[in-house]
Amino acid sequence: MALPAQKSLDFTGSGRRVIGLLRPFRLAVVAGLTLTVLSVVLATTGPKIIGAATDRIFAGFVGGHLPAGASKEQVVAGLRAEGRTTMADMLASMDVVPGRGVQLDEVGRLLLIALGLYVVAAILMWISGRLFNHIAMRTMQRLRAQLEDKLHRLPLSYFDSRPRGELLSRVTNDIDNLGQTLQQTFGQLTNALVTVVAILVFMLFTSPLLTLVALVSIPLSVAATAAIAKRSQRLFVRQWERTGAFNGQIEEAFTGHELVTVFGRRREVLAEASRTNDELYEATFGAQFVSGMIMPVMMFVGNVSYVLVAVVGGLRVTTGSMSIGDVQAFIQYSRQFTQPLTQVASMANLLQSGVASAERVFDLLDAPEESPEPEASPVVDGSRGRIEFEDVSFSYRPDRPLIEHLSLVAEPGQTVAIVGPTGAGKTTLVNLVMRFYELDGGRITLDGVDITDLSRQELRDEIGMVLQDAWLFEGTIRDNIAYGRPEASEEEILDAARATYVDRFVAHLPDGYDTVLDDAGSNVSAGEKQLITIARAFLARPSLLILDEATSSVDTRTELLLQHAMAALRTDRTSFVIAHRLSTIRDADLILVMEAGRIVEQGTHAGLLAEGGAYARLYNAQFRGAAVEVDGPEAEPDVAPDPAERDPQPPVTPPAVGERTPAPEVGRGA
């Protein structure tokens, strides 16, 4: 299974690009930041007011034990005379009145002010949090829309070269992880950064010395976080790569469950899934364990800072340089200062994981797209369906040419059959007509107009395609048929169903055309699914019809009936028919025999058989009783006659359009 190449995470570049996703919501971001700043400033003012209340309580307690009637200066002088200098210095710095106790009304007023500030700060923070969550969810909504639009602009080669499960992981798991990261970290990270700045200002205003002591822990925190984050980045990239690989394996095993069971490969599939699951566990455990070390380290550094601030602050109080309320406020600031830093550190694993997912999403958004559409497309009105290949060259890989200098013309109303061994380039030929791939050289025209001059939508509106692998979506049979032309009336849908013999088996279903199919179409047979897809193309009435082994899943008699129906569908329309059962294209107007990307023979069925070349060998090889070498010029059939000639069948007359077909001897589709 192809996996994305492992590469180092460009955390800075991808992080800036994630921030750039918020540009359409810049006014809301500014409003959220303003509310956050106001909330933080109010909340940060609280400890200063509480510190003032503490000073009032302490001063009242001390003043109540001092002799009434004396002034503070007299008490201080007396203490100095007694040799109690430290006590005198501390008392001199206090706002104390000897003999007066604690003034509860003043203390209560300060506490009410602090409470009011905290309440308003909480309300503003709640509003900003809701605003930031709204921005994050809207951003993810826009990013999902961009991814959806991007997927429709990617060339088919992009999907061919990547496991479907890995691609689905990018547009589901990685998007969800990025959204969760934005939701959980956007508001919190903004709040934490604003809080750090605000607290730093209040700390400097309170005590520059204690601020210097508290800031000693910052370099230690940054160094520890950087060392841990550098190691965890690689692990997060590997975690999401392994997640994509595991999803790819599960999706592959689920869609191919029947095949895995038939070939008895369940043990091997389980072993492979178990190995990838183990790798995912190891990568996830390593990433979470390493990034989880940041939080304990930050807490340890914060506690060291707290001890230093408490010791130095206590010494400052004893010398009268600071009040006890200021020390209390500063200790609160120091704890609040380390808290947002610890919060940022705890979000480091989320940030790294989210940016790793963002890088995978951006890789998808940056993938090369289909060539741009022409600015002014020629008007295609009443297309006749003339297709011409003019010196066309194409290869999937530059070093391995596939189609070189191919030229052919399909006239309106012609049925062109394309045959050849596997890998000859048959399906590639019709993919080029659909512009699923771009040419390396030459050009293809539709009614004389270069298909590159038409928009892809205009081109594909003129083309109907029925593939070998029938695709149905979850919905009713009626809805699946109408997918070819949503505006079709009920009668037109029923006419298409009758003409393609869908009506034959729908008549036996309890809910008829209202029968709901699941996305895999498991409640109808493979042949019945094929009939529904043919009815879908029939209803679309395109000017160019492409049938890629369209009848491979139906029984022989139903195939004969469908040939009659498709003959009516092909009237006045150009048809390309890819077939391996060569007996089904004997009536084609032109048969192209392809080998290694080249047309080696072309002509009618009878003419090519008469030539005895590659077509004759392919045709006769179908009726051999044992495997033979079909490419050898000397190979001759063991049984040359066509089985249809040995055992002729009565002609089959299709029902008229609008007439319900009976459901007698023809069984359900294979």
C-alpha positions as CSV (number, residue, x, y, z in Angstrom):
1,M,0.0,0.0,0.0
2,A,1.4,3.4,-1.0
3,L,1.9,5.7,2.0
4,P,2.7,9.4,2.1
5,A,6.3,10.1,2.4
6,Q,7.4,10.9,5.9
7,K,8.7,14.4,6.3
8,S,9.6,16.7,9.1
9,L,6.8,18.9,10.4
10,D,7.1,22.6,9.4
11,F,5.4,23.8,12.6
12,T,6.0,27.5,12.0
13,G,4.9,27.6,8.4
14,S,1.9,25.4,8.9
15,G,0.9,27.2,12.1
16,R,0.9,30.5,10.2
17,R,-1.2,29.0,7.5
18,V,-3.7,27.8,10.1
19,I,-3.9,31.4,11.5
20,G,-4.4,32.6,8.0
21,L,-7.6,30.5,7.8
22,L,-9.1,32.9,10.4
23,R,-8.7,35.9,8.1
24,P,-12.3,36.0,6.9
25,F,-13.4,36.3,10.5
26,R,-10.9,39.0,11.5
27,L,-13.6,41.4,12.9
28,A,-14.9,38.6,15.1
29,V,-11.3,37.8,16.1
30,V,-10.7,41.5,17.1
31,A,-13.9,41.5,19.1
32,G,-12.9,38.3,20.9
33,L,-9.5,39.7,21.6
34,T,-10.9,42.9,23.0
35,L,-13.3,41.1,25.3
36,T,-10.4,38.8,26.4
37,V,-8.2,41.8,27.2
38,L,-10.9,43.5,29.2
39,S,-11.7,40.3,31.1
40,V,-8.0,39.6,31.9
41,V,-7.4,43.2,33.0
42,L,-10.4,43.1,35.4
43,A,-9.5,39.6,36.7
44,T,-5.9,40.7,37.2
45,T,-6.9,43.8,39.1
46,G,-8.7,41.6,41.6
47,P,-5.6,40.4,43.6
48,K,-4.4,44.0,44.0
49,I,-7.7,44.9,45.6
50,I,-7.7,41.8,47.8
51,G,-4.2,42.7,48.8
52,A,-5.4,46.1,49.9
53,A,-8.2,44.5,51.9
54,T,-5.5,42.2,53.5
55,D,-3.5,45.3,54.4
56,R,-6.6,46.9,56.1
57,I,-7.2,43.7,58.1
58,F,-3.6,43.4,59.2
59,A,-3.3,47.1,60.0
60,G,-6.5,46.9,62.1
61,F,-5.2,43.9,63.9
62,V,-1.9,45.6,64.7
63,G,-3.5,48.9,65.5
64,G,-5.9,47.2,68.0
65,H,-2.8,46.1,70.0
66,L,-1.2,49.5,70.1
67,P,-1.9,52.1,72.9
68,A,-4.8,54.4,72.0
69,G,-4.1,58.1,71.8
70,A,-0.5,57.8,70.7
71,S,0.5,58.6,67.1
72,K,2.1,56.1,64.7
73,E,5.3,58.2,64.8
74,Q,5.5,58.0,68.6
75,V,5.1,54.2,68.6
76,V,7.7,53.8,65.9
77,A,10.2,56.0,67.8
78,G,9.5,54.0,71.0
79,L,10.3,50.7,69.2
80,R,13.5,52.1,67.8
81,A,14.5,53.2,71.2
82,E,13.9,49.7,72.5
83,G,16.2,48.3,69.7
84,R,13.3,46.7,67.8
85,T,14.3,48.2,64.5
86,T,12.8,45.5,62.2
87,M,9.4,45.9,63.9
88,A,9.7,49.7,63.7
89,D,10.5,49.6,60.0
90,M,7.5,47.3,59.2
91,L,5.2,49.5,61.3
92,A,6.4,52.7,59.6
93,S,5.4,51.3,56.2
94,M,1.9,50.4,57.3
95,D,-1.2,52.6,57.3
96,V,-2.1,52.0,60.9
97,V,-3.9,54.0,63.6
98,P,-2.9,53.0,67.2
99,G,-5.9,51.9,69.2
100,R,-8.2,51.4,66.1
101,G,-9.2,47.8,65.2
102,V,-10.3,46.3,61.9
103,Q,-12.8,48.4,59.9
104,L,-15.1,45.7,58.6
105,D,-17.1,48.1,56.5
106,E,-14.1,49.3,54.6
107,V,-12.8,45.7,54.1
108,G,-16.3,44.6,52.9
109,R,-16.4,47.4,50.4
110,L,-13.1,46.3,48.9
111,L,-14.1,42.7,48.8
112,L,-17.4,43.6,47.0
113,I,-15.4,45.6,44.4
114,A,-13.2,42.5,43.9
115,L,-16.2,40.3,43.6
116,G,-17.8,42.6,41.0
117,L,-14.6,42.6,39.0
118,Y,-14.4,38.8,39.0
119,V,-18.1,38.5,37.9
120,V,-17.8,41.0,35.0
121,A,-14.5,39.3,34.0
122,A,-16.2,35.9,34.0
123,I,-19.1,37.2,31.8
124,L,-16.7,38.8,29.3
125,M,-14.6,35.6,29.2
126,W,-17.8,33.5,28.6
127,I,-18.8,35.7,25.7
128,S,-15.3,35.7,24.1
129,G,-15.2,31.9,24.6
130,R,-18.4,31.5,22.6
131,L,-17.2,33.9,20.0
132,F,-13.9,32.0,19.6
133,N,-15.7,28.6,19.4
134,H,-18.0,30.1,16.7
135,I,-14.9,31.3,14.8
136,A,-13.3,27.8,15.1
137,M,-16.4,25.9,13.9
138,R,-17.0,28.3,11.0
139,T,-13.4,28.0,10.0
140,M,-13.7,24.2,9.9
141,Q,-16.9,24.6,7.9
142,R,-15.2,26.7,5.3
143,L,-12.2,24.3,5.2
144,R,-14.4,21.3,4.7
145,A,-16.1,23.2,1.8
146,Q,-12.7,24.0,0.3
147,L,-11.7,20.3,0.5
148,E,-15.0,19.2,-1.1
149,D,-14.5,21.7,-3.9
150,K,-10.8,20.6,-4.2
151,L,-11.7,17.0,-4.5
152,H,-13.8,17.8,-7.6
153,R,-10.9,19.7,-9.2
154,L,-8.3,17.0,-8.7
155,P,-7.4,14.9,-11.7
156,L,-8.2,11.2,-11.8
157,S,-4.5,10.4,-11.5
158,Y,-4.4,11.8,-8.0
159,F,-7.0,9.3,-6.8
160,D,-5.4,6.5,-8.8
161,S,-2.1,7.0,-7.0
162,R,-3.4,7.0,-3.4
163,P,-5.2,4.5,-1.2
164,R,-8.8,5.6,-0.8
165,G,-8.8,5.0,3.0
166,E,-5.7,7.3,3.4
167,L,-7.4,10.0,1.4
168,L,-10.6,9.7,3.5
169,S,-8.5,9.9,6.7
170,R,-7.3,13.3,5.6
171,V,-10.8,14.7,4.9
172,T,-12.3,13.2,8.1
173,N,-9.8,12.4,10.9
174,D,-7.4,15.1,10.1
175,I,-10.1,17.8,9.7
176,D,-11.8,16.7,12.9
177,N,-8.4,16.7,14.8
178,L,-7.6,20.2,13.5
179,G,-11.1,21.4,14.4
180,Q,-10.8,20.0,17.9
181,T,-7.4,21.7,18.2
182,L,-8.8,25.1,17.2
183,Q,-11.8,24.7,19.5
184,Q,-9.8,23.7,22.5
185,T,-6.7,25.9,22.1
186,F,-7.8,29.1,20.2
187,G,-9.7,30.8,23.0
188,Q,-7.6,29.3,25.8
189,L,-4.3,30.1,24.1
190,T,-5.4,33.7,23.5
191,N,-6.5,34.1,27.1
192,A,-3.3,32.6,28.3
193,L,-1.0,34.9,26.3
194,V,-3.0,38.0,27.3
195,T,-3.0,36.9,30.9
196,V,0.8,36.6,30.8
197,V,1.2,40.1,29.5
198,A,-1.3,41.7,31.9
199,I,0.1,39.9,35.0
200,L,3.7,40.8,34.0
201,V,2.7,44.5,33.9
202,F,1.0,44.2,37.4
203,M,4.0,42.4,38.8
204,L,6.4,45.0,37.6
205,F,4.2,47.7,39.1
206,T,4.0,45.9,42.4
207,S,7.7,44.9,42.8
208,P,10.4,44.9,40.1
209,L,12.7,42.8,42.3
210,L,10.2,40.0,42.9
211,T,9.3,40.2,39.1
212,L,13.0,39.5,38.3
213,V,12.9,36.5,40.7
214,A,9.7,35.1,39.2
215,L,11.1,35.5,35.6
216,V,14.1,33.3,36.4
217,S,11.8,30.3,35.8
218,I,10.9,31.4,32.3
219,P,14.1,30.4,30.5
220,L,14.0,27.0,32.2
221,S,10.4,26.5,31.1
222,V,11.1,27.5,27.5
223,A,14.2,25.3,27.3
224,A,12.4,22.3,28.6
225,T,9.3,22.8,26.4
226,A,11.4,23.3,23.3
227,A,13.4,20.2,23.9
228,I,10.4,18.0,24.5
229,A,8.3,19.6,21.6
230,K,11.1,19.0,19.1
231,R,11.1,15.3,19.8
232,S,7.3,15.0,19.9
233,Q,6.8,16.7,16.5
234,R,8.2,13.8,14.5
235,L,6.1,11.3,16.6
236,F,2.8,13.2,15.9
237,V,3.6,13.2,12.1
238,R,4.1,9.5,12.3
239,Q,0.9,9.0,14.4
240,W,-1.3,10.6,11.7
241,E,0.5,8.8,8.9
242,R,-0.1,5.5,10.7
243,T,-3.7,6.5,11.3
244,G,-4.2,7.1,7.5
245,A,-2.5,3.8,6.7
246,F,-4.7,1.9,9.2
247,N,-7.9,3.5,7.8
248,G,-6.8,2.5,4.3
249,Q,-6.3,-1.1,5.3
250,I,-9.6,-1.3,7.1
251,E,-11.5,0.3,4.2
252,E,-9.8,-2.0,1.8
253,A,-10.6,-5.1,3.9
254,F,-14.2,-4.0,4.4
255,T,-15.0,-3.3,0.8
256,G,-13.2,-6.5,-0.3
257,H,-14.6,-8.7,2.5
258,E,-16.1,-11.3,0.2
259,L,-12.9,-11.6,-1.8
260,V,-10.8,-11.9,1.3
261,T,-13.1,-14.7,2.6
262,V,-13.2,-16.6,-0.7
263,F,-9.4,-16.7,-1.0
264,G,-9.0,-17.5,2.7
265,R,-6.8,-14.5,3.4
266,R,-8.5,-13.5,6.6
267,R,-5.5,-14.4,8.8
268,E,-3.1,-12.5,6.6
269,V,-5.4,-9.4,6.5
270,L,-5.8,-9.6,10.3
271,A,-2.1,-9.9,10.7
272,E,-1.4,-6.9,8.5
273,A,-4.0,-4.8,10.3
274,S,-2.6,-5.9,13.7
275,R,0.9,-4.9,12.6
276,T,-0.2,-1.5,11.5
277,N,-2.4,-1.1,14.6
278,D,0.7,-1.9,16.7
279,E,2.7,0.7,14.8
280,L,-0.1,3.2,15.4
281,Y,-0.2,2.4,19.1
282,E,3.6,2.9,19.4
283,A,3.5,6.2,17.5
284,T,0.5,7.5,19.4
285,F,1.9,6.4,22.8
286,G,5.2,7.9,22.1
287,A,3.8,11.2,20.9
288,Q,1.4,11.5,23.9
289,F,4.0,10.3,26.4
290,V,6.7,12.7,25.3
291,S,4.4,15.7,24.9
292,G,2.8,14.8,28.3
293,M,6.1,15.4,30.0
294,I,5.8,19.1,29.4
295,M,3.1,19.6,32.0
296,P,5.0,18.0,35.0
297,V,8.1,19.9,34.1
298,M,6.3,23.2,33.9
299,M,4.6,22.5,37.3
300,F,8.0,21.7,38.9
301,V,9.5,24.9,37.6
302,G,6.5,26.9,38.7
303,N,6.7,25.5,42.2
304,V,10.4,26.5,42.4
305,S,9.5,30.0,41.4
306,Y,6.7,30.1,44.0
307,V,9.1,29.2,46.8
308,L,11.6,31.9,45.7
309,V,8.9,34.6,45.6
310,A,7.6,33.6,49.0
311,V,11.0,33.7,50.6
312,V,12.2,37.0,49.1
313,G,8.7,38.6,49.6
314,G,8.8,37.7,53.3
315,L,12.2,39.3,53.7
316,R,10.9,42.4,52.0
317,V,8.0,42.6,54.4
318,T,10.2,42.4,57.4
319,T,12.3,45.3,56.1
320,G,9.3,47.4,55.5
321,S,10.0,47.5,51.7
322,M,6.6,45.9,50.9
323,S,3.3,45.5,52.6
324,I,2.0,42.0,53.4
325,G,-0.9,42.7,51.1
326,D,1.4,43.4,48.2
327,V,3.3,40.2,48.9
328,Q,0.0,38.3,49.0
329,A,-1.0,39.9,45.7
330,F,2.4,39.2,44.1
331,I,2.2,35.5,45.2
332,Q,-1.2,35.3,43.5
333,Y,0.3,37.0,40.4
334,S,3.2,34.6,40.4
335,R,0.8,31.6,40.5
336,Q,-1.4,33.1,37.9
337,F,1.7,33.9,35.8
338,T,2.9,30.2,35.7
339,Q,-0.7,28.9,35.3
340,P,-1.1,30.2,31.7
341,L,2.4,29.1,30.9
342,T,1.5,25.7,32.2
343,Q,-1.7,25.8,30.2
344,V,0.1,26.6,27.0
345,A,2.5,23.8,27.8
346,S,-0.3,21.4,28.3
347,M,-1.8,22.4,25.0
348,A,1.5,21.8,23.2
349,N,0.6,18.2,22.4
350,L,-2.8,19.4,21.0
351,L,-1.1,22.1,19.0
352,Q,1.5,19.8,17.6
353,S,-1.1,17.1,16.7
354,G,-3.4,19.7,15.2
355,V,-0.6,21.3,13.1
356,A,0.5,17.8,11.9
357,S,-3.1,17.2,10.7
358,A,-3.2,20.7,9.2
359,E,-0.1,19.9,7.2
360,R,-1.7,16.8,5.7
361,V,-4.8,18.8,4.9
362,F,-2.8,21.6,3.3
363,D,-0.9,18.9,1.3
364,L,-4.2,17.9,-0.2
365,L,-5.3,21.5,-0.8
366,D,-2.0,22.2,-2.6
367,A,-2.2,19.1,-4.9
368,P,-2.0,20.0,-8.6
369,E,-5.4,20.4,-10.1
370,E,-6.9,19.8,-13.5
371,S,-5.9,22.2,-16.2
372,P,-8.1,25.4,-16.0
373,E,-11.3,25.6,-18.0
374,P,-11.4,27.8,-21.1
375,E,-12.6,31.3,-20.5
376,A,-15.1,31.2,-23.4
377,S,-16.3,27.8,-24.5
378,P,-17.8,27.2,-28.0
379,V,-21.5,26.6,-27.9
380,V,-22.4,23.0,-28.5
381,D,-25.9,22.9,-29.8
382,G,-27.4,19.7,-31.1
383,S,-24.2,17.8,-31.1
384,R,-24.0,15.0,-33.6
385,G,-21.3,13.0,-31.9
386,R,-18.4,13.0,-34.4
387,I,-15.2,12.1,-32.6
388,E,-11.8,12.4,-34.2
389,F,-8.4,11.5,-32.7
390,E,-5.6,13.5,-34.4
391,D,-2.1,12.2,-33.8
392,V,-2.9,11.5,-30.1
393,S,-0.1,10.5,-27.7
394,F,-0.5,9.7,-24.0
395,S,1.3,7.9,-21.2
396,Y,0.7,7.5,-17.4
397,R,4.4,7.8,-16.8
398,P,6.8,9.7,-19.0
399,D,9.3,6.8,-19.2
400,R,6.6,4.3,-20.3
401,P,4.7,5.4,-23.4
402,L,1.3,3.9,-23.9
403,I,-0.5,5.5,-26.8
404,E,1.6,7.1,-29.5
405,H,0.5,9.0,-32.6
406,L,-3.0,7.5,-32.7
407,S,-5.5,8.8,-35.3
408,L,-9.1,7.6,-35.9
409,V,-12.5,9.0,-36.8
410,A,-15.9,7.9,-35.4
411,E,-18.7,9.2,-37.5
412,P,-22.1,10.2,-36.1
413,G,-24.3,7.1,-35.5
414,Q,-21.4,4.7,-35.8
415,T,-20.7,2.0,-33.2
416,V,-17.0,1.7,-32.6
417,A,-15.9,-1.4,-30.8
418,I,-12.5,-1.5,-29.1
419,V,-11.0,-4.9,-28.4
420,G,-7.6,-6.2,-27.4
421,P,-5.8,-7.9,-24.6
422,T,-5.7,-6.5,-21.0
423,G,-3.5,-3.4,-20.7
424,A,-3.7,-2.6,-24.4
425,G,-5.2,0.9,-23.7
426,K,-8.9,0.3,-24.4
427,T,-10.2,2.0,-21.3
428,T,-7.5,4.7,-21.5
429,L,-8.9,5.6,-24.9
430,V,-12.3,6.4,-23.6
431,N,-10.9,8.1,-20.5
432,L,-9.1,10.5,-22.8
433,V,-12.4,11.3,-24.6
434,M,-13.9,12.1,-21.1
435,R,-10.9,14.2,-20.3
436,F,-10.2,12.2,-17.2
437,Y,-6.6,12.6,-18.3
438,E,-4.9,15.2,-20.4
439,L,-3.1,14.4,-23.7
440,D,0.6,14.5,-24.1
441,G,0.3,15.3,-27.7
442,G,-2.3,15.7,-30.5
443,R,-5.9,16.5,-29.9
444,I,-9.4,15.1,-29.8
445,T,-12.3,16.9,-31.4
446,L,-16.1,16.6,-30.9
447,D,-17.9,17.8,-34.0
448,G,-14.8,19.6,-35.0
449,V,-14.3,21.4,-31.7
450,D,-11.2,20.6,-29.6
451,I,-12.5,19.1,-26.4
452,T,-10.0,21.2,-24.5
453,D,-11.9,24.3,-25.7
454,L,-15.0,23.0,-24.0
455,S,-15.5,23.0,-20.2
456,R,-15.4,19.6,-18.7
457,Q,-19.1,20.0,-17.7
458,E,-20.2,20.8,-21.2
459,L,-18.2,17.9,-22.7
460,R,-19.5,15.4,-20.2
461,D,-23.0,16.6,-20.6
462,E,-22.7,15.2,-24.2
463,I,-21.4,11.8,-23.0
464,G,-23.1,8.9,-21.4
465,M,-21.0,6.2,-19.8
466,V,-21.7,2.7,-18.5
467,L,-18.9,1.1,-16.6
468,Q,-18.1,-2.6,-15.9
469,D,-18.4,-1.9,-12.2
470,A,-21.9,-0.7,-11.6
471,W,-22.1,2.3,-9.2
472,L,-25.3,3.0,-7.2
473,F,-25.9,5.4,-4.4
474,E,-28.2,5.0,-1.4
475,G,-31.7,5.8,-2.5
476,T,-34.6,4.3,-4.5
477,I,-34.4,2.6,-7.8
478,R,-36.3,5.5,-9.3
479,D,-33.7,8.0,-7.9
480,N,-30.8,6.0,-9.2
481,I,-32.3,5.9,-12.7
482,A,-33.2,9.6,-12.6
483,Y,-29.6,10.4,-11.7
484,G,-28.8,10.5,-15.4
485,R,-31.4,13.4,-15.9
486,P,-32.9,14.7,-12.6
487,E,-35.5,16.8,-14.4
488,A,-37.0,13.8,-16.2
489,S,-40.6,13.1,-15.8
490,E,-42.0,9.9,-14.1
491,E,-43.1,8.6,-17.5
492,E,-39.7,9.1,-19.0
493,I,-38.1,7.3,-16.1
494,L,-40.5,4.3,-16.6
495,D,-39.9,4.3,-20.4
496,A,-36.2,4.1,-19.8
497,A,-36.7,1.3,-17.3
498,R,-38.9,-0.7,-19.7
499,A,-36.6,-0.2,-22.6
500,T,-33.6,-1.5,-20.7
501,Y,-35.6,-4.4,-19.0
502,V,-35.3,-3.0,-15.5
503,D,-39.0,-3.2,-15.3
504,R,-38.7,-7.0,-15.6
505,F,-37.2,-7.5,-12.1
506,V,-38.6,-4.4,-10.4
507,A,-42.1,-5.8,-10.9
508,H,-41.3,-8.6,-8.5
509,L,-40.0,-6.3,-5.7
510,P,-42.5,-5.5,-2.9
511,D,-41.9,-1.7,-3.2
512,G,-41.3,-1.6,-6.9
513,Y,-39.4,1.5,-8.0
514,D,-39.5,2.8,-4.4
515,T,-37.2,0.0,-3.3
516,V,-34.4,1.6,-1.4
517,L,-30.9,0.5,-2.3
518,D,-27.9,0.8,0.0
519,D,-24.7,2.4,-1.3
520,A,-23.3,-1.0,-2.3
521,G,-26.5,-2.1,-3.9
522,S,-26.4,-5.4,-2.0
523,N,-30.1,-5.9,-2.1
524,V,-30.1,-6.5,-5.8
525,S,-27.9,-8.8,-7.9
526,A,-24.9,-7.7,-9.9
527,G,-26.8,-8.0,-13.2
528,E,-29.7,-6.0,-11.9
529,K,-27.3,-3.2,-10.8
530,Q,-25.9,-3.2,-14.3
531,L,-29.4,-2.9,-15.8
532,I,-30.1,0.1,-13.6
533,T,-26.9,1.9,-14.7
534,I,-27.8,1.2,-18.3
535,A,-31.2,2.7,-17.7
536,R,-29.6,5.7,-16.2
537,A,-27.5,6.2,-19.4
538,F,-30.6,5.5,-21.5
539,L,-32.5,8.3,-19.8
540,A,-29.7,10.8,-20.2
541,R,-29.9,10.5,-24.0
542,P,-26.3,11.6,-24.7
543,S,-24.9,12.3,-28.1
544,L,-21.9,10.1,-27.4
545,L,-22.3,6.7,-25.6
546,I,-19.4,4.8,-24.0
547,L,-20.0,1.2,-22.9
548,D,-17.1,-0.3,-21.0
549,E,-18.0,-4.0,-20.6
550,A,-21.5,-2.8,-19.8
551,T,-23.2,-6.2,-20.1
552,S,-20.5,-8.3,-18.4
553,S,-22.7,-9.0,-15.4
554,V,-25.9,-10.0,-17.1
555,D,-27.0,-13.4,-18.3
556,T,-26.7,-14.3,-22.0
557,R,-30.4,-14.0,-22.9
558,T,-30.8,-10.6,-21.0
559,E,-27.7,-9.5,-22.9
560,L,-29.4,-10.2,-26.2
561,L,-32.4,-8.2,-25.1
562,L,-30.1,-5.4,-24.0
563,Q,-28.3,-5.4,-27.3
564,H,-31.6,-4.6,-29.0
565,A,-32.3,-1.9,-26.4
566,M,-28.9,-0.3,-26.8
567,A,-29.3,-0.5,-30.6
568,A,-32.2,1.9,-30.2
569,L,-30.2,4.0,-27.8
570,R,-27.3,4.2,-30.2
571,T,-29.4,5.4,-33.1
572,D,-27.9,8.7,-34.5
573,R,-25.4,8.6,-31.7
574,T,-21.7,7.7,-31.7
575,S,-20.9,4.7,-29.5
576,F,-17.7,3.4,-28.1
577,V,-18.0,-0.2,-26.9
578,I,-15.2,-1.9,-25.0
579,A,-15.8,-5.7,-25.0
580,H,-14.0,-8.9,-24.2
581,R,-16.8,-11.1,-25.4
582,L,-16.3,-10.5,-29.0
583,S,-19.5,-12.1,-30.1
584,T,-21.4,-9.1,-28.6
585,I,-19.8,-6.6,-31.1
586,R,-20.2,-8.5,-34.4
587,D,-22.6,-5.8,-35.7
588,A,-20.3,-2.9,-34.8
589,D,-19.7,-0.5,-37.7
590,L,-16.0,-0.3,-36.9
591,I,-13.9,-2.6,-34.8
592,L,-10.5,-1.4,-33.5
593,V,-8.0,-4.0,-32.3
594,M,-5.5,-2.4,-29.9
595,E,-2.2,-3.8,-28.7
596,A,0.2,-1.9,-26.5
597,G,-1.6,1.4,-27.1
598,R,-1.6,1.1,-30.9
599,I,-4.4,0.2,-33.3
600,V,-3.1,-2.8,-35.1
601,E,-6.2,-3.7,-37.0
602,Q,-9.5,-2.0,-37.9
603,G,-12.5,-3.0,-39.9
604,T,-15.8,-4.9,-39.6
605,H,-16.3,-8.3,-37.9
606,A,-16.4,-10.2,-41.2
607,G,-13.5,-8.4,-42.7
608,L,-11.2,-8.8,-39.8
609,L,-12.1,-12.5,-39.5
610,A,-11.2,-12.9,-43.1
611,E,-7.8,-11.3,-42.6
612,G,-6.9,-14.0,-40.0
613,G,-4.9,-11.5,-37.9
614,A,-5.0,-10.5,-34.3
615,Y,-8.8,-10.1,-34.2
616,A,-9.3,-13.5,-35.7
617,R,-7.0,-15.0,-33.1
618,L,-8.8,-13.2,-30.2
619,Y,-12.2,-14.2,-31.5
620,N,-11.5,-17.9,-32.2
621,A,-9.6,-18.2,-28.8
622,Q,-13.0,-17.7,-27.0
623,F,-14.2,-21.0,-28.3
624,R,-11.2,-23.2,-27.5
625,G,-11.7,-25.9,-25.0
626,A,-8.4,-25.3,-23.3
627,A,-6.0,-22.5,-22.7
628,V,-3.9,-21.7,-25.8
629,E,-1.4,-19.1,-26.8
630,V,-3.5,-16.4,-28.5
631,D,-0.7,-14.3,-29.8
632,G,1.1,-16.8,-31.9
633,P,0.5,-16.5,-35.7
634,E,0.2,-20.2,-36.1
635,A,-2.5,-20.6,-33.4
636,E,-5.6,-22.2,-34.9
637,P,-8.9,-22.8,-33.1
638,D,-9.9,-26.2,-31.9
639,V,-13.5,-25.2,-32.6
640,A,-13.8,-22.5,-35.1
641,P,-17.6,-22.1,-35.6
642,D,-19.5,-19.6,-33.5
643,P,-21.6,-21.3,-30.9
644,A,-24.5,-19.1,-32.0
645,E,-24.2,-20.6,-35.5
646,R,-24.1,-24.2,-34.2
647,D,-27.0,-23.7,-31.9
648,P,-29.2,-21.0,-33.4
649,Q,-31.6,-19.2,-31.2
650,P,-34.9,-17.7,-32.2
651,P,-34.8,-14.0,-32.7
652,V,-35.7,-11.8,-29.7
653,T,-38.2,-9.0,-30.2
654,P,-37.9,-6.2,-27.7
655,P,-41.0,-4.7,-26.3
656,A,-42.3,-1.4,-27.5
657,V,-41.5,1.6,-25.5
658,G,-44.2,2.1,-22.8
659,E,-45.2,-1.6,-22.8
660,R,-44.6,-3.6,-19.6
661,T,-42.4,-6.6,-20.3
662,P,-43.6,-9.9,-18.9
663,A,-41.5,-11.7,-16.4
664,P,-41.6,-15.3,-17.6
665,E,-38.7,-17.6,-18.3
666,V,-35.9,-15.0,-18.1
667,G,-34.2,-15.3,-14.7
668,R,-32.8,-12.6,-12.6
669,G,-29.5,-11.0,-13.6
670,A,-26.4,-12.8,-12.6
